[in-house]
């Protein structure tokens, strides 16, 4: 008798970048055919070639177009990844009305938990600890918001929060009563623009809390489990940078109490699938409910490492109608569930396209070379490859590095090594900052909190490369020798010159020895100053030749040279080495690729040095562009709404 044909299971992924590739991996292992939706702006994304089918839509947020593609292809399930559609209740309903399984919670649970204010009300009903707050209704109904905040026992500092959405958008910390009304208006305006909902509320603000979240999984009928906690206290501008498990100082008792609070919300909302309940935690072990993320989190690999599960496989199993075999049986009451202790430890670092040296400006462009690290306990979830464009219209996350170990110290050591081995050339990244966090004593000893990065930003972004090495790399013709050797994998002209001159004192002052390294794009640098500076000799350097960048004034291109987790950009002969920004002679240039939002159009008007003359949007961030000198404005050379390359002329300022 012939075995029955396997079911034709088809999954459409409504996401992009690293998460789309990660979802595809687990779906394929489970026997799915996989399609992705994409946009014209994302045509260089590797996942478009890796999926069985690819469908272009006008926007990743075009719910109607996404559902139409899924229905037309015959998708049996749709995974919303973790973009804005993943927490859109109307989208979830539309998917299921089309007869397609939505890999996520029900629309009812989303409405109950995805709205921060509604989630606060439910948390209050089930007895989860809450910080004092003032509802949007009370905020709208009073003429004096500062007086209402004081009367509610919130006090200052407080925080204005958008009810909808996430990602730190629509949040304003207020320290003085006089600033509250303006903060409410600004937060509401930003939330309306981002989420289509300007509803905001107010909550007490804690300056130095730890951020700890519980990974839950519900059966959709009121029962569920949790897989322990993750700590996400290393943040910048309320955006998570590094996440880890177990949390520092977590005791079995605290894990049980936080887990029970999270599972009470799962039970009350009849939550289905994977979700995250977030808490604020102080140094005394007191914790308060923050919000619920009704989707898979960016940091889910941390939990996968310490719990020994594949969260996406579990999501797909539940969408097929069965409880995942890899998970404990769902508990009918929060108190009945006994959490498992984590198996070892894991840490995740988010590598994003931004420039810490330029106030974290977004860094769209082209990835000219990408080399993923390897090693024991290392996992790489990446959305890029060599030659991948990084468009300005999307989130800046390029990849995630995850390291597992027997404890947090071992995981941190492995992750720091992986960051040093990672190569991303062509766009700037934050990997040096991530490495600085991992080796900092405060991180190793569990003294971080949500404001810790901002407090130590100058130290964390300072270069650790010796000045002697920088001077050596910037010597005449060294950049050319690096590029020639890395590209040809042969001894460079500079190397031959050094060998012919010999290793005398005169030669050591003039030129380093440059030889091919052990892997493509790597060179080995030798020079007496390296030993004097305490560096290895030969020193491995990852090298890529880059085309000219008009925003930097380059005419001949440059060389990206990475030593450990730091990358230096070296201009080739004839190029410039100035920072991106306003051009010489009063030219105001676009410092990055992006969309022009505003530009001063009063030709002849006087401006002072440093005055904002234009605003651009790139990678979900706004970037203010300032006058390079005092003078009079010329006519604008671009209009709001234009998409511009880096280096484009915006206007001129005449002295």
Number of C-alpha atoms within 10 A of each C-alpha: 3 4 5 6 6 7 8 12 16 22 29 33 28 24 23 26 25 23 23 27 24 18 22 25 17 17 21 16 10 13 14 21 19 23 26 28 25 24 17 10 16 18 15 18 23 22 24 23 12 15 20 15 14 19 16 18 18 13 14 19 17 12 18 12 17 26 23 15 19 25 18 9 15 16 23 21 25 28 25 26 26 19 17 16 20 24 28 21 19 14 21 26 15 17 23 16 12 14 13 23 21 26 28 27 26 21 21 16 20 25 19 22 26 24 21 23 24 17 23 22 14 18 23 14 12 15 11 19 17 18 16 15 21 22 20 17 11 14 20 13 11 11 11 13 20 20 12 17 24 13 11 15 14 20 20 19 16 23 23 27 28 30 25 24 21 22 11 13 19 27 25 21 22 21 14 12 17 11 12 24 16 12 19 26 15 17 24 24 18 17 24 17 13 17 18 12 16 21 24 27 23 28 24 22 20 18 13 16 19 25 24 27 26 25 23 24 26 25 25 18 14 21 23 27 28 29 22 23 27 26 25 25 30 25 19 14 14 14 15 19 23 22 27 29 27 26 22 18 11 14 12 11 9 14 18 19 15 25 26 23 22 28 31 23 26 32 22 17 23 20 30 27 28 27 24 23 25 24 24 23 23 14 12 6 11 12 23 18 23 21 22 25 23 28 23 25 15 17 22 19 27 24 27 15 23 25 21 15 17 17 23 23 20 21 22 27 18 23 23 16 10 12 19 21 12 14 17 16 14 19 19 16 16 24 14 11 20 14 16 14 15 17 17 17 24 32 33 27 25 23 24 20 28 21 16 20 14 12 9 15 20 29 27 26 19 19 22 20 22 17 16 17 17 13 12 9 16 20 20 19 19 20 21 25 19 15 15 20 21 27 21 25 18 16 19 23 20 20 20 23 23 27 30 29 22 13 15 22 19 18 24 26 16 22 29 24 19 24 21 18 19 20 27 26 25 27 21 25 27 21 27 23 21 22 24 18 25 21 14 13 11 13 19 15 12 12 13 23 23 23 19 20 21 13 10 11 14 10 14 19 18 13 15 13 15 12 11 13 15 12 10 18 20 16 14 13 14 23 24 20 22 33 24 22 24 27 18 12 18 15 17 22 15 22 23 14 15 19 15 10 14 12 16 9 9 10 17 17 14 14 24 26 24 31 24 24 20 11 11 15 23 23 30 20 21 20 22 15 17 19 13 10 13 9 14 13 14 18 17 22 22 26 28 27 26 23 15 18 18 20 23 22 20 19 16 15 21 26 24 25 26 22 17 23 22 19 23 17 22 24 26 25 16 10 17 19 13 12 13 18 22 24 22 11 12 20 20 27 24 28 27 26 24 27 22 22 17 19 19 18 17 12 14 13 12 14 20 14 12 12 14 16 21 22 18 24 21 23 22 14 17 16 21 16 22 19 25 23 19 16 18 19 22 20 15 18 13 17 16 14 13 13 17 20 19 20 21 18 19 23 25 24 25 16 12
